[in-house]
Amino acid sequence: FYLYFPFSHPLLLNILLKNYMLFYSSCKVMFYNKNLLHSEIVTVPSDFRMLISQQSSTTPVRPAESINTKTEVFFMRELRNTKIIAVDHGYGNMKTANTVTPTGIKAYETEPIFTGNILEYNGIYYRIGEGHKEFIPDKAMDEEYYLLTLMAIARELNVFSIREADVHLAAGLPLTWIRNQREAFRSYLLQNPEVHYRFNGKEYHLRFVGCSLYPQGYPAIVNHLGNFKGTNLLADIGNGTMNILYINNKKAQESRCWTEKLGVNQCMIAAKNAVLDKFGVKIEESTVEQILRFGTADISAPYLDCISSIARQYVAELFSTLRKYEYNPDLMRLYVVGGGGCLFRNFGTYDKSRVTIIDDICATAKGYESLAYMSLKRRG
């Protein structure tokens, strides 16, 4: 800028530079997400809009990038004035396209002393984000997942400074459970056509207009199917379950999918018990989580070695389970999605040329959103 405007005022140059960087970032995001739009970046319908996040938003949102992801900013899809918002209902974390929140939830009859992550709904206060929920086979039987859904939507809308919206939800269920639970879960999520509530002191007004449901895991790779030639195995490892799906020559094999109750929480419990048994002390779950996610933590070597040993055993058990379903690394490629991917990377022994780990913990939510948009667009 100084080369072209040598006599400009510094304040003006600063403004010009900031606008240039914003334009550059927007172009970069459009480039990285062109596959999600099916190359319709130039000729999109007049009723299609994408919302770019407002950097001036004041409510703290835990971005996906701070977990273990490598993502670009993800636009919110909007079709005919309806916001398409995806929510990935994990046992450990609630994910949207741009936010991640632990599923812990605790109710209070009066306003909590400390602020932060407070949902106000029907006269009750809920603190969200401390710890994780226990495994529940049917989420529609647990009222708390509805509250967590409202929280997740509020977080996603807050990224774009939106307080009122018509919302089409996109969500999912484990591969082998979706056939039996789809309609019950849809009714559960749409139990209130219109909702008023507060999150972190801000009013939200939602009107639910629909809900699309998909099998978990598969949406995370749907935009990479061009790479799935030959025989491939997809392992979606969440906090509660591991979903397994064969994909042959870009086509998902519905008859070859399974759900195992072998999520990361199993490793968490085993690690905490191992420390208690060996050293006679309780270790914070957050410390174990840091080790599982990054491979290390600021603790003494004996404790770190104990937890690392449990993590290696857990990953070995995952591979053993995959082999039970005929996984052979010499004959197929393995794709790993979900939070368990970091354990594979940190504690697994495998041929890295035959295993692909998708780091983005929000990948499934982004896939839900993309699939829902394409489905709604086809309906016209």
C-alpha positions in Angstrom: 0.0 0.0 0.0 2.8 2.4 0.8 4.2 1.9 -2.7 1.0 3.1 -4.3 -0.1 5.6 -1.6 3.2 7.0 -0.3 1.5 10.1 1.2 -1.6 8.4 2.7 -2.6 8.8 6.3 -1.6 5.7 8.4 -5.2 5.3 9.7 -6.5 5.1 6.2 -3.9 2.6 5.2 -4.8 0.5 8.2 -8.5 0.4 7.2 -7.6 -0.5 3.6 -5.3 -3.3 4.7 -8.0 -4.8 7.0 -10.6 -4.7 4.2 -8.1 -6.3 1.8 -7.4 -9.1 4.3 -11.1 -9.7 4.9 -11.7 -10.0 1.1 -8.7 -12.3 0.7 -10.0 -14.6 3.6 -13.4 -14.8 2.0 -12.0 -15.8 -1.3 -9.8 -18.4 0.3 -12.8 -19.9 2.1 -14.8 -20.0 -1.1 -11.9 -21.9 -2.8 -11.6 -24.5 0.0 -15.3 -25.1 0.1 -16.0 -25.3 -3.6 -16.6 -29.0 -3.5 -19.3 -28.6 -0.9 -21.1 -26.3 -3.3 -20.7 -28.7 -6.1 -18.8 -26.1 -8.2 -21.8 -23.7 -8.1 -19.8 -20.8 -6.8 -20.5 -18.6 -9.8 -24.0 -19.7 -10.9 -25.9 -20.1 -7.6 -29.6 -19.6 -7.3 -30.9 -16.3 -6.3 -32.5 -17.6 -3.1 -29.2 -19.1 -1.8 -27.1 -17.2 0.6 -24.1 -17.9 2.8 -23.5 -16.0 6.0 -19.9 -15.0 7.0 -19.2 -14.9 10.7 -19.0 -11.5 12.4 -15.7 -11.0 14.1 -17.2 -8.5 16.5 -19.3 -11.2 18.2 -18.9 -10.9 21.9 -20.2 -14.3 23.2 -17.1 -16.6 23.6 -17.5 -19.5 21.3 -15.1 -22.4 21.4 -14.0 -22.7 17.8 -13.4 -26.0 16.1 -9.8 -24.9 15.4 -9.1 -25.0 19.2 -9.9 -28.6 19.6 -7.9 -30.7 17.2 -8.9 -29.6 13.8 -7.5 -28.1 10.6 -10.3 -26.2 9.1 -11.2 -23.0 7.3 -14.1 -20.8 8.3 -17.3 -22.5 7.4 -20.2 -20.5 6.0 -23.7 -21.0 7.2 -26.1 -22.2 4.5 -29.3 -20.3 4.0 -32.0 -21.2 1.5 -35.2 -19.2 1.0 -34.6 -17.3 4.3 -34.2 -20.5 6.3 -30.9 -21.1 8.1 -29.6 -24.7 7.7 -27.9 -25.6 11.0 -26.3 -28.9 11.6 -25.9 -30.4 15.1 -23.7 -33.5 15.7 -25.1 -34.9 18.9 -22.0 -36.6 20.4 -21.8 -38.2 23.8 -18.7 -36.2 24.6 -19.2 -33.0 22.6 -22.0 -31.2 20.8 -20.6 -30.0 17.4 -21.9 -27.5 14.9 -20.1 -26.5 11.7 -18.1 -23.9 13.7 -18.4 -24.7 17.4 -17.6 -27.5 19.9 -19.1 -27.8 23.4 -18.7 -30.6 26.0 -22.1 -32.2 26.7 -22.0 -31.8 30.5 -25.2 -30.1 31.8 -26.4 -29.2 35.3 -29.7 -27.5 36.2 -30.1 -24.6 38.7 -33.4 -23.1 40.0 -31.7 -19.7 40.5 -29.1 -17.9 38.3 -25.7 -19.5 38.8 -23.0 -17.4 40.6 -20.5 -17.7 37.8 -21.3 -16.7 34.2 -20.5 -18.5 31.0 -22.4 -21.2 29.0 -25.7 -20.6 30.8 -28.9 -21.6 29.1 -32.2 -20.2 30.4 -35.2 -22.2 29.3 -38.7 -22.4 30.8 -37.6 -20.6 34.0 -34.6 -23.0 34.7 -30.9 -22.2 34.4 -28.5 -24.8 32.9 -24.8 -24.6 33.0 -23.4 -26.4 29.9 -19.9 -27.6 29.1 -18.5 -29.1 32.3 -17.8 -32.8 31.7 -19.6 -35.2 29.4 -22.8 -37.1 29.4 -23.0 -40.8 30.0 -23.8 -43.2 27.2 -27.5 -43.4 26.3 -28.6 -45.7 23.4 -31.7 -43.7 22.6 -31.1 -39.9 22.8 -34.8 -39.2 22.3 -35.4 -40.6 25.8 -33.2 -37.9 27.4 -34.6 -34.4 27.7 -31.2 -33.0 28.1 -30.2 -33.6 24.5 -33.0 -31.2 23.5 -31.6 -28.5 25.7 -28.1 -29.2 24.3 -29.5 -28.8 20.8 -30.9 -25.3 21.7 -27.5 -24.4 23.1 -25.7 -25.6 20.0 -27.9 -23.7 17.7 -27.5 -20.5 19.8 -23.7 -20.9 19.6 -23.7 -21.3 15.9 -26.1 -18.4 15.3 -24.0 -16.3 17.6 -21.0 -16.8 15.4 -23.0 -14.8 12.8 -24.6 -12.4 15.3 -28.1 -13.8 14.6 -30.7 -13.9 17.3 -33.9 -14.9 15.4 -34.2 -17.4 12.6 -36.3 -19.9 10.7 -34.2 -23.1 11.2 -33.9 -26.3 9.3 -32.0 -28.8 11.5 -29.6 -31.4 10.1 -28.5 -34.1 12.5 -27.6 -37.8 12.7 -27.8 -41.1 14.5 -25.4 -44.1 14.7 -25.4 -46.2 11.5 -27.3 -49.2 12.6 -29.7 -47.3 14.8 -31.0 -44.7 12.4 -33.6 -47.0 10.8 -35.4 -47.6 14.0 -34.9 -44.3 15.7 -35.1 -41.8 12.8 -38.7 -40.7 13.2 -38.7 -40.7 17.0 -35.6 -38.5 17.0 -37.0 -36.2 14.4 -40.2 -35.7 16.5 -38.0 -35.1 19.6 -36.0 -32.4 17.9 -39.1 -30.7 16.5 -41.2 -31.0 19.6 -41.7 -27.2 19.8 -42.3 -25.5 16.4 -41.3 -22.1 18.0 -38.9 -21.6 20.9 -37.8 -18.5 22.9 -34.8 -18.9 25.3 -31.7 -17.1 26.4 -28.1 -18.3 26.2 -25.3 -16.3 27.8 -27.7 -13.5 28.5 -28.9 -13.1 24.9 -32.4 -13.7 23.6 -33.0 -16.3 20.9 -36.2 -16.8 18.9 -36.3 -19.9 16.7 -38.9 -21.3 14.3 -38.2 -24.9 13.3 -39.4 -25.6 9.8 -37.9 -29.1 9.3 -35.2 -31.6 10.2 -33.0 -33.9 8.0 -31.4 -36.9 9.6 -28.4 -38.9 8.3 -26.2 -41.8 9.5 -23.2 -40.7 11.6 -19.7 -40.7 10.1 -20.5 -41.0 6.4 -21.3 -37.3 6.0 -17.8 -36.4 7.2 -16.3 -38.0 4.0 -19.1 -37.5 1.5 -17.2 -34.6 -0.1 -14.1 -36.8 -0.5 -15.8 -39.8 -2.1 -13.7 -39.2 -5.3 -10.8 -40.7 -3.4 -12.7 -43.9 -2.3 -11.7 -46.2 -5.2 -11.6 -49.9 -4.6 -12.4 -51.1 -1.0 -12.4 -48.7 1.9 -13.4 -48.9 5.5 -14.7 -45.9 7.4 -14.4 -45.9 11.2 -16.2 -43.1 13.0 -14.9 -43.1 16.6 -16.9 -40.9 19.0 -17.1 -40.7 22.7 -19.7 -43.4 23.0 -19.6 -45.5 19.9 -17.6 -46.6 16.9 -19.5 -46.8 13.6 -18.0 -49.0 10.9 -19.0 -48.8 7.3 -17.5 -50.3 4.1 -17.4 -48.0 1.0 -16.6 -49.7 -2.2 -15.9 -47.7 -5.4 -17.4 -44.6 -3.8 -20.6 -46.3 -2.8 -21.6 -47.0 0.8 -22.4 -50.6 1.5 -25.6 -50.4 3.7 -25.5 -54.1 4.4 -22.0 -53.9 5.7 -22.2 -51.4 8.6 -22.0 -51.9 12.3 -22.1 -49.9 15.6 -19.9 -50.9 18.5 -20.0 -49.5 22.0 -16.3 -48.8 22.0 -16.0 -45.0 22.1 -13.2 -42.9 23.6 -15.0 -42.7 26.9 -14.1 -46.4 27.4 -10.4 -45.4 27.2 -11.0 -42.5 29.5 -12.6 -44.7 32.2 -9.8 -47.3 31.9 -7.1 -44.6 32.2 -8.6 -43.1 35.3 -9.0 -46.5 36.9 -5.4 -47.4 36.0 -4.0 -44.3 37.8 -6.2 -45.0 40.8 -5.1 -48.6 41.0 -1.4 -48.0 40.5 -0.9 -44.7 42.4 -3.9 -44.5 44.7 -4.9 -41.1 43.5 -7.6 -39.6 41.4 -6.6 -37.8 38.2 -8.6 -35.0 36.6 -10.5 -36.0 33.5 -9.3 -32.9 31.7 -5.7 -34.1 32.2 -6.4 -37.5 30.7 -8.3 -35.8 27.9 -5.2 -33.6 27.1 -3.0 -36.7 26.9 -5.4 -38.6 24.7 -5.8 -35.6 22.4 -2.2 -34.4 22.2 -0.1 -37.4 23.4 1.3 -35.6 26.4 0.6 -33.3 29.4 2.4 -31.4 32.1 2.5 -34.3 34.6 5.3 -36.6 35.8 6.6 -39.4 33.7 5.2 -42.4 35.7 1.6 -41.0 35.4 2.1 -40.2 31.7 3.5 -43.6 31.0 0.6 -45.3 32.8 -2.1 -43.4 30.8 -0.2 -43.8 27.5 0.0 -47.5 28.0 -3.8 -47.7 28.5 -4.3 -45.5 25.3 -2.1 -47.9 23.3 -4.1 -50.9 24.6 -7.4 -49.1 23.6 -6.2 -48.4 20.0 -5.0 -52.0 19.7 -8.6 -53.0 20.7 -10.0 -50.8 18.1 -7.9 -52.4 15.4 -8.9 -55.8 16.8 -12.5 -54.9 16.5 -12.0 -53.7 12.9 -10.3 -57.0 12.0 -13.4 -58.8 13.4 -15.2 -57.1 10.5 -12.6 -58.3 8.0 -10.4 -55.2 8.0 -7.2 -56.0 6.1 -4.7 -53.1 5.6 -3.2 -54.8 2.7 -6.5 -55.0 0.8 -8.2 -51.8 1.7 -7.7 -48.3 3.0 -8.9 -47.1 6.4 -10.5 -43.7 7.0 -10.8 -42.5 10.6 -13.2 -39.7 11.6 -14.4 -38.4 15.0 -12.6 -37.6 18.2 -10.9 -41.0 18.3 -8.7 -40.1 15.4 -6.2 -38.3 17.6 -5.7 -41.5 19.6 -4.9 -43.4 16.4 -2.3 -40.7 15.6 -0.8 -40.5 19.0 -0.8 -44.1 20.2 -1.5 -46.3 17.2 0.9 -48.5 15.2 -0.1 -48.7 11.5 1.0 -48.0 8.0 0.4 -44.3 7.6 0.2 -44.6 3.8 -2.9 -46.9 4.2 -4.7 -44.9 6.9 -6.2 -41.5 6.6 -7.2 -39.6 9.7 -9.7 -36.7 9.2 -8.7 -34.3 12.0 -11.7 -31.9 11.8 -13.9 -32.8 14.7 -16.7 -30.8 13.1 -16.5 -32.7 9.7 -19.6 -34.7 10.4 -21.7 -31.6 11.2 -20.4 -29.8 8.1 -21.4 -32.9 6.1 -24.9 -32.9 7.6 -25.3 -29.2 6.6 -24.0 -29.8 3.1 -26.3 -32.9 2.5 -29.3 -31.0 3.9 -28.7 -28.0 1.6 -28.4 -30.2 -1.5 -31.6 -32.2 -0.5 -33.6 -29.0 0.1 -32.4 -27.5 -3.1 -33.5 -30.5 -5.1 -37.0 -30.3 -3.7 -37.2 -26.8 -5.1 
